[in-house]
Structures are given as C-alpha cells and as structure tokens.
C-alpha cells in the first residue's frame, strides 16, 4: 500500500512552496488548476488536469517507473471544479446525486492511492483549509457527505498544517487542539518543522523503511 499524506493550509501559507528543494526529476506533480509554482524551478514530470481517470492513469504510469513521490496540488479543486461545472444544471434529486458523486470520486481517489499504488510510493494531497465558527480547522470541501460521512483527515495517518509563524513558514506535526495535524509517534521530535517537503519526504521514508527500487535499464 502507498502512503498518502494530507497537507492543509491557507492560501499563501507555504503549501506549494514546500516542494522547492526537490530536484526537477524527483517527483511527479499533478497540478489540478495549472497554477504557476511559487518558485523558479519547474518539474520534468507533471500533468495539469482535474480529470480523475487521467490522474489515476498517470499515477499508475509514473509509479511503474522510478517516480515514487507524487504531489497533487491543489487536490481540493477536484471537488470545487466538478461542483462549479455542474451545479447550475442540476435540479431536485439530481443535486443530491451531484454531491454524492463528488464525494464518491474523491473517496475513491484516496483509496486508489492507498490500495492500487506500490508500497514504495508516497503521495501528498495538498488542500486549502476551512475554519468553522468555533475555530476548528478541516479540509475545505463541498457538501455534508465529505465532511460528515467520509472524513478526509480520518483516511490519513499523516496530516500537516502549513502556517506562517513569526515570518517563518512551518508545518505543524501535531494538533494545537483546534486543527487536525497528526503524525505517528516518533516520526518528528517537534510540533513545528520547516516546510521543506524534500526533508519531510526523506524522513517519512526513513521512518517507514521505504526503499526506492530503481529499475534496471
């Protein structure tokens, strides 16, 4: 089973910037809304799409080669784009069916990553955060099914919250009491770490003893 990691944060909190120290052929970037990266380097392996079938196809293709680290940025727009394209055309029961389809598609993607991809693959889902009236932080979604029935964060063992703290961009590794940050015991010593996804990725692989097996050319 692949490792799936959730990264939440406000816009401008350093989520995408966390990829800055990867070499251009270290990872496969799925850029859901084809936005420019917040740093000058670009990646050799990339795809701009919000089509679930194309994403799954490319995930399988990439992981059958030497690409074992994948980032889906911003995964939340897989939900938003489908809603915005269809919400004006749906009436009555069709509206409920749309919400159900949106939730099912996203749930299925997470399970596809977990169960269909090889054991040496780590996939990062980057999403915007939402804050309720009580200050609780959760992934930004659409519809009660994703929020109440599926619980996206509950499908992940590792959840980081991207934040800017005293002019420094950090990832939270444990909950402050209001957010849903969490990592396994012993993976990270501190509640706050630098937002360097290359270093984080190396640590996750070290913790789980995940070796990348290179293809014999």
Protein Blocks (a to p, Z undefined) as FASTA:
>chain_A
ZZdddddddehilpmmmmmmpcfklbccddfkopacfbfbdcfbdcddfbfklmmmmmmm
mmmmmbfbdcdddfklmmmmmmmmmmmmpghjlmmmmmmmmmmmmmmmmmmmmmmpcfkb
ccdddddddddfkopacdddedjklmmmnommlmpfbdcddddeehiacddfbdehlamc
dcdehkambfbdcfdfklmmmmmmmmnopacddddZZ
